[in-house]
Amino acid sequence: MARGLAMVTAAATLVLILFGGLVTNTGAALAVPDWPTTFGYTMFLYPWSQMVGGIFYEHCHRLIGSVVGLLTLALATALWRRGGRLRALGLVAAVAVAVQGLLGGLRVVLVQDVLAVVHGCLAQIFFALLAVIVLLTSPHARAPLAPIAPSTRALAVAAAAVAYAQIVLGALLTHAGIVDLHLVGAVAVFMIVPMVTARVRRSGDAVAAPVATALLALLGVQLALGIGAYLARFSPLWIPGGQATMLALPVAHRLTAALILAATVVLAVRLSASESAAQEKIGEKESNREYERSRYAPIARHPRSEPTSKASI
């Protein structure tokens, strides 16, 4: 049940990120000027006939956000019964979705672009968190772990950090038009992530290797989308499809970025589990050695227990 809920919540969150991109790239962020109501209506009672233009994108974004919030609470409840780190992750997800909803509302009320940046960046972290929960609730998470070099584990963590930094730089590009830093971040991503995928694929790990292959494919798609989005926004070149293509490219670019971040975080978590398993094996071996030493070590005997020699007559 928990795994199914996690997958549904992750899929709904991806749709929510899609509509968030549509809201941003159509300029519909303030199409509905009030919150938590919609033009004075209770959110769920707003007439569908009036959902036109930017109102459609913004109000759908709110409704989908509400669905994601309810799914996350249900997921946190299911994970509570599992205990351990899954319970903790469920609580983190519940808090994160509540904060995310509040940020979205404050963005409308306070009309602050900085809140829009934070709102968008937190959405990506939330999706990556759900991807980790899907991994940990999957039967594949218990598959035997392949030996992984410590340098590869460190590189996987660095790849996840760089991927997220690039998402933040992308948000700055969207809301402030800062291009140069995003281009530098893209170079860093395409330097580090392929190195990680190559090492992980060679390891043959049952979980990490397929994720690495998918991640490499996503990088190729992201490169094409990034070039297209850049040309559509910053060049005078004619783009086939006109406005529809100019809208679709950055939105698809954002969605692919979410998938790349989730994949890098899943890899980092899986490889960290490999490290923990290796440490447990080392500790187990040391315990066995200590047991063997104590088993075969000579037992000290008390002097009085030694047999006395017979006195000569």
C-alpha positions, 0 to 999 in steps of 0.5 A: 500500500505504501509503495502504491501511494508513493508512486501515485503521489510522485506522479501527481507531483510531476503533474503539479510541476507541469502546471507550475511551469505552465503558470510561470511561462504563461504569466498566469501566476497572479491571474487569481489575485486572492488566496486561499479563495478564488475570486471570493469562492471556496477553492473547490467550488469555483465555477469551471465555466469561468476557468479560462486563460490564465485562470485555468492554469493558476486554478488547476495548479491550486487544485492539483496542489490540494490533491498532492497535499491529501495524497502526501498526508495519506502516504505519511500515515501509511509510512508511520506504520512502517516505522524507522526511517520511512516514518521519518521520511513520511513526516518530512514529506508532510511538513514539506507539502504544508510549507509548499502550499503556504509558500504558494499562497504567500506568493499570491498575497505578497506578490514577491518573486523571491517566494516564487523562486523558493516555491519552485525549488522546494517543489523539486526537492519534494519530488526527489524525496518522493522518488526516494520513498518509492525506492525504499518501499520497493522490493528492489531496495532489498536486492543485493548491493554491488561493491561500490568504490567510496569515490563513486559514492562521493561523486554521486552525492556531488552529482545530486548537489550540482543537479539541484544547484542547476535547478536553482540557477534555472529558477533565477534565469526564469524569474530574473533573466540571469543566463550566464550562471545557468550555462556554467551550471549546465557545464558542471552537470554534464561533466559530473553526472556522466562520470557517475553513470559510467561508474555505476553502470559498470558496477552492475548493481541491480537497482543503481545500474538501470537508474544510471542508464535512464539518467544518461538518457534524460541528460541527452533529452535535457540537452536538446530541450535546453538548447531549444528553450534558449533559442526560443527565448534569447534568439531571433530564430524562427521556431516551428510551432510558434507560441506553443513550442515556445511554451512547451520547451521550457516547461518540458525542460523543467520537468526533465530537470525534476526527473534528473534530480530525482534520479541523482538523489536515488543513486546517492541514496542507493550507493549510501546504502551500499556503503552501510552494508559494506560497513556492516559486513566489516563489523560482522567479520571483526566480530567473528574474528574476536569470537574465534580468538576468544574460543581458541585462546588458552584458558588461564588456570589458577595455581591451586588447580595445578596437580601437585607432584608426589613427594619422593619416599 
